[in-house]
């Protein structure tokens, strides 16, 4: 069995866009009465419900 790496290689340098800031809190929905298409699978385009 191959041993799993537990540390980064010594040559590794952290990219400039990486940060240690906490993840931002989720925004409240724009219209809470409207169902989420990612949750229910129905997308509306020009008044017609479509499913991919």
C-alpha distance matrix in Angstrom:
0.0 3.8 6.4 9.1 12.5 15.2 18.1 19.9 20.4 23.5 25.4 25.1 28.5 29.2 31.3 34.9 34.9 32.2 33.8 33.1 36.0 35.5 35.3 38.9 40.3 40.8 44.3 46.5 47.2 50.2 51.8 50.4 52.6 50.8 47.7 44.5 43.7 40.0 40.2 42.7 42.0 45.6 46.6 50.3 51.8 55.6 56.1 54.1 50.9 48.1 44.6 42.1
3.8 0.0 3.8 6.3 9.3 12.4 14.9 16.4 16.7 19.9 21.7 21.3 24.8 25.7 27.8 31.5 31.6 29.0 30.7 30.3 33.3 33.1 33.1 36.7 38.4 39.0 42.5 44.9 45.7 48.6 50.4 49.3 51.5 49.8 46.8 43.5 42.7 38.9 39.4 42.1 41.3 44.8 45.6 49.2 50.5 54.3 55.0 53.1 50.0 47.3 43.9 41.2
6.4 3.8 0.0 3.8 6.5 9.1 11.8 13.8 14.5 17.5 19.7 19.4 22.8 23.6 26.1 29.6 29.9 27.1 28.5 27.8 30.9 30.8 31.1 34.9 36.6 37.6 41.1 43.7 44.7 47.7 49.7 48.4 50.9 49.3 46.6 43.2 42.7 38.9 39.3 42.2 41.7 45.2 45.9 49.5 50.9 54.6 55.3 53.6 50.6 48.0 44.7 42.1
9.1 6.3 3.8 0.0 3.8 6.3 9.3 11.3 12.7 16.0 18.1 17.1 20.3 20.6 23.0 26.5 26.6 23.6 24.9 24.2 27.2 27.1 27.3 31.1 32.9 33.8 37.4 40.0 41.1 44.0 46.1 44.9 47.4 45.9 43.2 39.8 39.4 35.7 36.1 39.2 38.7 42.2 42.8 46.3 47.7 51.4 52.1 50.6 47.5 45.1 41.9 39.4
12.5 9.3 6.5 3.8 0.0 3.8 5.7 7.5 9.0 12.3 14.5 13.5 16.6 17.2 19.8 23.3 23.7 20.7 22.1 21.6 24.8 25.1 25.7 29.4 31.6 32.8 36.3 39.1 40.4 43.2 45.5 44.5 47.3 45.8 43.4 39.9 39.6 35.8 36.6 39.8 39.3 42.6 42.9 46.3 47.6 51.2 52.1 50.8 47.9 45.5 42.4 39.9
15.2 12.4 9.1 6.3 3.8 0.0 3.8 7.0 9.6 12.2 14.9 13.5 16.2 16.3 19.3 22.4 22.8 19.5 20.3 19.2 22.5 22.7 23.7 27.5 29.6 31.2 34.7 37.6 39.2 42.0 44.4 43.3 46.3 45.0 42.7 39.3 39.4 35.7 36.2 39.6 39.5 42.8 43.1 46.4 47.8 51.4 52.2 51.1 48.1 46.0 43.1 40.8
18.1 14.9 11.8 9.3 5.7 3.8 0.0 3.8 6.5 8.6 11.4 10.1 12.7 13.3 16.5 19.6 20.4 17.3 18.2 17.5 21.0 21.9 23.2 26.9 29.4 31.2 34.6 37.7 39.4 42.0 44.7 43.9 46.9 45.7 43.6 40.2 40.2 36.6 37.4 40.9 40.6 43.8 43.7 46.9 48.1 51.6 52.6 51.7 48.9 46.8 44.1 41.7
19.9 16.4 13.8 11.3 7.5 7.0 3.8 0.0 3.8 6.4 8.3 6.5 9.3 10.2 13.3 16.6 17.7 15.0 16.5 16.5 20.1 21.4 22.5 26.2 29.0 30.6 33.8 37.1 38.7 41.1 43.8 43.4 46.4 45.0 43.1 39.5 39.4 35.8 37.0 40.5 39.9 42.9 42.6 45.6 46.6 50.0 51.2 50.4 47.8 45.6 43.0 40.5
20.4 16.7 14.5 12.7 9.0 9.6 6.5 3.8 0.0 3.8 5.5 5.4 9.1 11.2 14.2 17.5 19.2 17.0 18.9 19.4 23.1 24.7 25.8 29.3 32.3 33.9 37.0 40.3 41.7 44.0 46.8 46.5 49.6 48.0 46.1 42.4 42.1 38.6 40.0 43.3 42.6 45.5 45.0 48.0 48.7 52.1 53.5 52.6 50.2 47.8 45.2 42.5
23.5 19.9 17.5 16.0 12.3 12.2 8.6 6.4 3.8 0.0 3.8 5.5 8.4 11.2 14.4 17.3 19.6 17.6 19.2 19.7 23.5 25.6 27.1 30.5 33.6 35.5 38.5 41.9 43.6 45.7 48.7 48.5 51.7 50.3 48.5 44.9 44.7 41.3 42.8 46.2 45.5 48.3 47.7 50.6 51.2 54.5 56.0 55.3 52.9 50.7 48.2 45.6
25.4 21.7 19.7 18.1 14.5 14.9 11.4 8.3 5.5 3.8 0.0 3.8 6.5 9.9 12.5 15.4 17.9 16.7 18.8 20.1 23.6 26.0 27.2 30.4 33.7 35.4 38.2 41.7 43.2 45.0 48.2 48.2 51.4 49.7 48.1 44.4 44.1 40.7 42.5 45.9 44.9 47.5 46.6 49.4 49.8 53.0 54.7 54.0 51.9 49.5 47.2 44.4
25.1 21.3 19.4 17.1 13.5 13.5 10.1 6.5 5.4 5.5 3.8 0.0 3.8 6.6 9.3 12.5 14.6 13.1 15.4 16.7 20.2 22.4 23.5 26.7 30.0 31.6 34.4 37.9 39.4 41.3 44.4 44.4 47.6 46.0 44.4 40.7 40.4 37.1 38.9 42.3 41.4 44.0 43.1 45.8 46.3 49.5 51.1 50.5 48.4 46.1 43.8 41.2
28.5 24.8 22.8 20.3 16.6 16.2 12.7 9.3 9.1 8.4 6.5 3.8 0.0 3.8 6.4 9.0 11.6 10.6 12.8 14.6 17.9 20.6 21.8 24.7 28.2 30.0 32.5 36.2 37.7 39.4 42.7 42.9 46.2 44.7 43.4 39.7 39.6 36.5 38.4 41.8 41.0 43.4 42.3 44.8 45.1 48.2 49.9 49.6 47.6 45.5 43.5 41.0
29.2 25.7 23.6 20.6 17.2 16.3 13.3 10.2 11.2 11.2 9.9 6.6 3.8 0.0 3.9 6.4 8.4 6.8 9.1 11.2 14.3 17.0 18.2 21.0 24.5 26.3 28.8 32.4 34.1 35.8 39.0 39.3 42.6 41.2 40.0 36.4 36.4 33.4 35.2 38.7 38.1 40.4 39.2 41.7 42.2 45.2 46.8 46.6 44.6 42.7 40.8 38.5
31.3 27.8 26.1 23.0 19.8 19.3 16.5 13.3 14.2 14.4 12.5 9.3 6.4 3.9 0.0 3.8 5.5 5.7 8.9 12.0 14.4 17.1 17.7 20.1 23.7 25.1 27.3 31.0 32.3 33.7 37.1 37.6 40.9 39.3 38.2 34.6 34.5 31.6 33.8 37.2 36.3 38.4 36.9 39.2 39.4 42.3 44.1 44.1 42.3 40.4 38.6 36.3
34.9 31.5 29.6 26.5 23.3 22.4 19.6 16.6 17.5 17.3 15.4 12.5 9.0 6.4 3.8 0.0 3.8 5.6 8.0 11.4 13.2 16.4 17.2 19.0 22.8 24.4 26.2 29.9 31.5 32.6 36.1 36.9 40.3 38.8 38.1 34.7 34.8 32.1 34.4 37.8 37.1 38.8 37.2 39.2 39.3 42.0 43.8 44.1 42.5 40.9 39.4 37.3
34.9 31.6 29.9 26.6 23.7 22.8 20.4 17.7 19.2 19.6 17.9 14.6 11.6 8.4 5.5 3.8 0.0 3.8 6.5 10.2 11.2 14.0 14.1 15.8 19.5 20.8 22.5 26.3 27.7 28.8 32.3 33.1 36.5 35.0 34.3 30.9 31.0 28.4 30.7 34.1 33.4 35.1 33.5 35.5 35.7 38.4 40.2 40.5 38.9 37.3 35.9 33.9
32.2 29.0 27.1 23.6 20.7 19.5 17.3 15.0 17.0 17.6 16.7 13.1 10.6 6.8 5.7 5.6 3.8 0.0 3.8 7.1 9.0 11.5 12.1 14.5 18.2 19.8 22.1 25.8 27.5 29.1 32.4 32.8 36.2 34.9 34.0 30.5 30.9 28.0 29.9 33.5 33.1 35.1 33.8 36.1 36.7 39.6 41.1 41.2 39.3 37.7 36.1 34.2
33.8 30.7 28.5 24.9 22.1 20.3 18.2 16.5 18.9 19.2 18.8 15.4 12.8 9.1 8.9 8.0 6.5 3.8 0.0 3.8 5.5 8.6 10.1 12.5 16.2 18.4 20.8 24.5 26.6 28.3 31.7 31.9 35.4 34.5 33.8 30.5 31.3 28.6 30.2 33.8 33.8 35.8 34.7 36.9 37.7 40.5 41.8 42.1 40.2 38.9 37.4 35.8
33.1 30.3 27.8 24.2 21.6 19.2 17.5 16.5 19.4 19.7 20.1 16.7 14.6 11.2 12.0 11.4 10.2 7.1 3.8 0.0 3.8 6.5 9.0 11.8 15.1 17.9 20.6 24.1 26.6 28.6 31.8 31.6 35.2 34.6 33.8 30.7 31.8 29.0 30.1 33.9 34.3 36.5 35.7 38.0 39.1 42.0 43.0 43.3 41.1 40.0 38.4 36.9
36.0 33.3 30.9 27.2 24.8 22.5 21.0 20.1 23.1 23.5 23.6 20.2 17.9 14.3 14.4 13.2 11.2 9.0 5.5 3.8 0.0 3.8 6.5 8.6 11.9 14.9 17.3 20.8 23.5 25.4 28.7 28.6 32.2 31.8 31.3 28.4 29.8 27.3 28.3 32.0 32.7 34.6 33.7 35.8 37.1 39.8 40.6 41.1 39.1 38.3 36.9 35.8
35.5 33.1 30.8 27.1 25.1 22.7 21.9 21.4 24.7 25.6 26.0 22.4 20.6 17.0 17.1 16.4 14.0 11.5 8.6 6.5 3.8 0.0 3.8 6.3 9.0 12.1 15.0 18.2 21.0 23.4 26.4 25.8 29.5 29.3 28.6 25.8 27.5 24.9 25.6 29.3 30.2 32.3 31.7 34.0 35.5 38.3 38.8 39.3 37.0 36.4 34.9 34.1
35.3 33.1 31.1 27.3 25.7 23.7 23.2 22.5 25.8 27.1 27.2 23.5 21.8 18.2 17.7 17.2 14.1 12.1 10.1 9.0 6.5 3.8 0.0 3.8 6.6 9.0 12.0 15.3 17.8 20.2 23.2 22.7 26.3 25.8 25.0 22.1 23.7 21.1 21.9 25.7 26.5 28.6 28.0 30.2 31.8 34.7 35.1 35.5 33.3 32.6 31.2 30.4
38.9 36.7 34.9 31.1 29.4 27.5 26.9 26.2 29.3 30.5 30.4 26.7 24.7 21.0 20.1 19.0 15.8 14.5 12.5 11.8 8.6 6.3 3.8 0.0 3.8 6.4 8.8 12.2 14.9 17.1 20.2 20.0 23.7 23.4 23.1 20.5 22.4 20.3 21.2 24.8 25.8 27.4 26.6 28.5 30.0 32.6 33.0 33.8 31.7 31.5 30.4 30.0
40.3 38.4 36.6 32.9 31.6 29.6 29.4 29.0 32.3 33.6 33.7 30.0 28.2 24.5 23.7 22.8 19.5 18.2 16.2 15.1 11.9 9.0 6.6 3.8 0.0 3.8 6.5 9.3 12.4 15.0 17.7 17.0 20.7 20.9 20.6 18.4 20.8 19.0 19.3 22.7 24.3 25.8 25.3 27.1 29.0 31.6 31.6 32.4 30.2 30.3 29.4 29.3
40.8 39.0 37.6 33.8 32.8 31.2 31.2 30.6 33.9 35.5 35.4 31.6 30.0 26.3 25.1 24.4 20.8 19.8 18.4 17.9 14.9 12.1 9.0 6.4 3.8 0.0 3.8 6.5 9.0 11.8 14.4 13.8 17.4 17.2 16.9 14.6 17.0 15.4 15.8 19.2 20.7 22.1 21.5 23.3 25.4 27.9 27.8 28.6 26.4 26.6 25.7 25.9
44.3 42.5 41.1 37.4 36.3 34.7 34.6 33.8 37.0 38.5 38.2 34.4 32.5 28.8 27.3 26.2 22.5 22.1 20.8 20.6 17.3 15.0 12.0 8.8 6.5 3.8 0.0 3.8 6.4 8.5 11.5 11.5 15.2 15.2 15.7 13.8 16.5 15.7 16.3 19.2 20.7 21.4 20.5 21.8 23.6 25.8 25.7 26.9 25.1 25.7 25.4 25.9
46.5 44.9 43.7 40.0 39.1 37.6 37.7 37.1 40.3 41.9 41.7 37.9 36.2 32.4 31.0 29.9 26.3 25.8 24.5 24.1 20.8 18.2 15.3 12.2 9.3 6.5 3.8 0.0 3.8 6.5 8.6 8.0 11.9 12.4 13.3 12.2 15.4 15.3 15.3 17.8 19.8 20.2 19.6 20.6 22.8 24.7 24.1 25.5 23.7 24.8 24.7 25.8
47.2 45.7 44.7 41.1 40.4 39.2 39.4 38.7 41.7 43.6 43.2 39.4 37.7 34.1 32.3 31.5 27.7 27.5 26.6 26.6 23.5 21.0 17.8 14.9 12.4 9.0 6.4 3.8 0.0 3.8 5.5 5.5 9.0 8.9 10.0 9.1 12.2 12.8 13.0 15.0 16.8 16.8 16.1 16.8 19.1 21.1 20.3 21.7 20.0 21.2 21.4 22.7
50.2 48.6 47.7 44.0 43.2 42.0 42.0 41.1 44.0 45.7 45.0 41.3 39.4 35.8 33.7 32.6 28.8 29.1 28.3 28.6 25.4 23.4 20.2 17.1 15.0 11.8 8.5 6.5 3.8 0.0 3.8 6.3 9.1 8.8 11.0 10.6 13.2 14.5 15.3 16.7 18.1 17.3 15.9 15.9 17.7 19.0 18.5 20.5 19.4 21.0 21.8 23.2
51.8 50.4 49.7 46.1 45.5 44.4 44.7 43.8 46.8 48.7 48.2 44.4 42.7 39.0 37.1 36.1 32.3 32.4 31.7 31.8 28.7 26.4 23.2 20.2 17.7 14.4 11.5 8.6 5.5 3.8 0.0 3.8 5.5 5.7 8.7 9.6 12.5 14.5 14.6 15.3 17.1 15.9 15.0 14.6 16.9 18.0 16.8 18.8 17.7 19.8 20.8 22.8
50.4 49.3 48.4 44.9 44.5 43.3 43.9 43.4 46.5 48.5 48.2 44.4 42.9 39.3 37.6 36.9 33.1 32.8 31.9 31.6 28.6 25.8 22.7 20.0 17.0 13.8 11.5 8.0 5.5 6.3 3.8 0.0 3.8 5.5 7.5 8.8 12.4 14.0 13.2 14.0 16.5 15.9 15.9 16.1 18.9 20.4 18.7 20.2 18.6 20.6 21.2 23.3
52.6 51.5 50.9 47.4 47.3 46.3 46.9 46.4 49.6 51.7 51.4 47.6 46.2 42.6 40.9 40.3 36.5 36.2 35.4 35.2 32.2 29.5 26.3 23.7 20.7 17.4 15.2 11.9 9.0 9.1 5.5 3.8 0.0 3.8 6.5 9.3 12.4 14.8 13.7 13.4 16.0 14.8 15.2 14.9 17.9 19.0 16.8 18.3 16.7 19.3 20.2 22.9
50.8 49.8 49.3 45.9 45.8 45.0 45.7 45.0 48.0 50.3 49.7 46.0 44.7 41.2 39.3 38.8 35.0 34.9 34.5 34.6 31.8 29.3 25.8 23.4 20.9 17.2 15.2 12.4 8.9 8.8 5.7 5.5 3.8 0.0 3.8 6.5 9.0 11.8 11.3 10.8 12.9 11.3 11.4 11.2 14.3 15.7 13.7 14.9 13.3 15.6 16.6 19.2
47.7 46.8 46.6 43.2 43.4 42.7 43.6 43.1 46.1 48.5 48.1 44.4 43.4 40.0 38.2 38.1 34.3 34.0 33.8 33.8 31.3 28.6 25.0 23.1 20.6 16.9 15.7 13.3 10.0 11.0 8.7 7.5 6.5 3.8 0.0 3.8 6.3 8.9 7.8 7.1 9.5 8.7 9.7 10.7 14.3 16.4 14.4 14.7 12.1 13.9 14.2 16.7
44.5 43.5 43.2 39.8 39.9 39.3 40.2 39.5 42.4 44.9 44.4 40.7 39.7 36.4 34.6 34.7 30.9 30.5 30.5 30.7 28.4 25.8 22.1 20.5 18.4 14.6 13.8 12.2 9.1 10.6 9.6 8.8 9.3 6.5 3.8 0.0 3.8 5.5 5.3 6.1 7.9 8.1 8.7 10.7 14.0 16.7 15.5 15.4 12.6 13.5 13.1 14.8
43.7 42.7 42.7 39.4 39.6 39.4 40.2 39.4 42.1 44.7 44.1 40.4 39.6 36.4 34.5 34.8 31.0 30.9 31.3 31.8 29.8 27.5 23.7 22.4 20.8 17.0 16.5 15.4 12.2 13.2 12.5 12.4 12.4 9.0 6.3 3.8 0.0 3.8 5.3 5.1 4.9 5.0 5.4 8.3 11.5 14.7 13.8 13.0 10.0 10.1 9.4 11.0
40.0 38.9 38.9 35.7 35.8 35.7 36.6 35.8 38.6 41.3 40.7 37.1 36.5 33.4 31.6 32.1 28.4 28.0 28.6 29.0 27.3 24.9 21.1 20.3 19.0 15.4 15.7 15.3 12.8 14.5 14.5 14.0 14.8 11.8 8.9 5.5 3.8 0.0 3.8 5.8 5.5 7.7 8.3 11.6 14.4 17.9 17.3 16.3 13.2 12.4 10.7 11.2
40.2 39.4 39.3 36.1 36.6 36.2 37.4 37.0 40.0 42.8 42.5 38.9 38.4 35.2 33.8 34.4 30.7 29.9 30.2 30.1 28.3 25.6 21.9 21.2 19.3 15.8 16.3 15.3 13.0 15.3 14.6 13.2 13.7 11.3 7.8 5.3 5.3 3.8 0.0 3.8 5.8 8.4 10.3 13.5 16.7 20.0 18.8 17.7 14.3 14.0 12.2 13.4
42.7 42.1 42.2 39.2 39.8 39.6 40.9 40.5 43.3 46.2 45.9 42.3 41.8 38.7 37.2 37.8 34.1 33.5 33.8 33.9 32.0 29.3 25.7 24.8 22.7 19.2 19.2 17.8 15.0 16.7 15.3 14.0 13.4 10.8 7.1 6.1 5.1 5.8 3.8 0.0 3.8 5.8 8.7 11.6 15.1 18.2 16.6 15.1 11.5 11.6 10.0 12.1
42.0 41.3 41.7 38.7 39.3 39.5 40.6 39.9 42.6 45.5 44.9 41.4 41.0 38.1 36.3 37.1 33.4 33.1 33.8 34.3 32.7 30.2 26.5 25.8 24.3 20.7 20.7 19.8 16.8 18.1 17.1 16.5 16.0 12.9 9.5 7.9 4.9 5.5 5.8 3.8 0.0 3.8 6.6 10.1 13.1 16.5 15.4 13.4 9.7 8.7 6.5 8.3
45.6 44.8 45.2 42.2 42.6 42.8 43.8 42.9 45.5 48.3 47.5 44.0 43.4 40.4 38.4 38.8 35.1 35.1 35.8 36.5 34.6 32.3 28.6 27.4 25.8 22.1 21.4 20.2 16.8 17.3 15.9 15.9 14.8 11.3 8.7 8.1 5.0 7.7 8.4 5.8 3.8 0.0 3.8 6.6 9.9 13.0 11.6 9.7 6.0 5.9 5.5 8.5
46.6 45.6 45.9 42.8 42.9 43.1 43.7 42.6 45.0 47.7 46.6 43.1 42.3 39.2 36.9 37.2 33.5 33.8 34.7 35.7 33.7 31.7 28.0 26.6 25.3 21.5 20.5 19.6 16.1 15.9 15.0 15.9 15.2 11.4 9.7 8.7 5.4 8.3 10.3 8.7 6.6 3.8 0.0 3.8 6.6 10.1 9.6 8.2 5.5 5.2 6.1 8.4
50.3 49.2 49.5 46.3 46.3 46.4 46.9 45.6 48.0 50.6 49.4 45.8 44.8 41.7 39.2 39.2 35.5 36.1 36.9 38.0 35.8 34.0 30.2 28.5 27.1 23.3 21.8 20.6 16.8 15.9 14.6 16.1 14.9 11.2 10.7 10.7 8.3 11.6 13.5 11.6 10.1 6.6 3.8 0.0 3.8 6.6 5.9 5.3 4.3 5.9 8.6 11.1
51.8 50.5 50.9 47.7 47.6 47.8 48.1 46.6 48.7 51.2 49.8 46.3 45.1 42.2 39.4 39.3 35.7 36.7 37.7 39.1 37.1 35.5 31.8 30.0 29.0 25.4 23.6 22.8 19.1 17.7 16.9 18.9 17.9 14.3 14.3 14.0 11.5 14.4 16.7 15.1 13.1 9.9 6.6 3.8 0.0 3.8 5.4 5.3 6.5 7.1 10.2 11.9
55.6 54.3 54.6 51.4 51.2 51.4 51.6 50.0 52.1 54.5 53.0 49.5 48.2 45.2 42.3 42.0 38.4 39.6 40.5 42.0 39.8 38.3 34.7 32.6 31.6 27.9 25.8 24.7 21.1 19.0 18.0 20.4 19.0 15.7 16.4 16.7 14.7 17.9 20.0 18.2 16.5 13.0 10.1 6.6 3.8 0.0 3.8 5.6 8.5 10.0 13.5 15.4
56.1 55.0 55.3 52.1 52.1 52.2 52.6 51.2 53.5 56.0 54.7 51.1 49.9 46.8 44.1 43.8 40.2 41.1 41.8 43.0 40.6 38.8 35.1 33.0 31.6 27.8 25.7 24.1 20.3 18.5 16.8 18.7 16.8 13.7 14.4 15.5 13.8 17.3 18.8 16.6 15.4 11.6 9.6 5.9 5.4 3.8 0.0 3.8 6.7 9.5 13.1 15.7
54.1 53.1 53.6 50.6 50.8 51.1 51.7 50.4 52.6 55.3 54.0 50.5 49.6 46.6 44.1 44.1 40.5 41.2 42.1 43.3 41.1 39.3 35.5 33.8 32.4 28.6 26.9 25.5 21.7 20.5 18.8 20.2 18.3 14.9 14.7 15.4 13.0 16.3 17.7 15.1 13.4 9.7 8.2 5.3 5.3 5.6 3.8 0.0 3.8 6.3 10.0 12.8
50.9 50.0 50.6 47.5 47.9 48.1 48.9 47.8 50.2 52.9 51.9 48.4 47.6 44.6 42.3 42.5 38.9 39.3 40.2 41.1 39.1 37.0 33.3 31.7 30.2 26.4 25.1 23.7 20.0 19.4 17.7 18.6 16.7 13.3 12.1 12.6 10.0 13.2 14.3 11.5 9.7 6.0 5.5 4.3 6.5 8.5 6.7 3.8 0.0 3.8 6.9 10.3
48.1 47.3 48.0 45.1 45.5 46.0 46.8 45.6 47.8 50.7 49.5 46.1 45.5 42.7 40.4 40.9 37.3 37.7 38.9 40.0 38.3 36.4 32.6 31.5 30.3 26.6 25.7 24.8 21.2 21.0 19.8 20.6 19.3 15.6 13.9 13.5 10.1 12.4 14.0 11.6 8.7 5.9 5.2 5.9 7.1 10.0 9.5 6.3 3.8 0.0 3.8 6.7
44.6 43.9 44.7 41.9 42.4 43.1 44.1 43.0 45.2 48.2 47.2 43.8 43.5 40.8 38.6 39.4 35.9 36.1 37.4 38.4 36.9 34.9 31.2 30.4 29.4 25.7 25.4 24.7 21.4 21.8 20.8 21.2 20.2 16.6 14.2 13.1 9.4 10.7 12.2 10.0 6.5 5.5 6.1 8.6 10.2 13.5 13.1 10.0 6.9 3.8 0.0 3.8
42.1 41.2 42.1 39.4 39.9 40.8 41.7 40.5 42.5 45.6 44.4 41.2 41.0 38.5 36.3 37.3 33.9 34.2 35.8 36.9 35.8 34.1 30.4 30.0 29.3 25.9 25.9 25.8 22.7 23.2 22.8 23.3 22.9 19.2 16.7 14.8 11.0 11.2 13.4 12.1 8.3 8.5 8.4 11.1 11.9 15.4 15.7 12.8 10.3 6.7 3.8 0.0
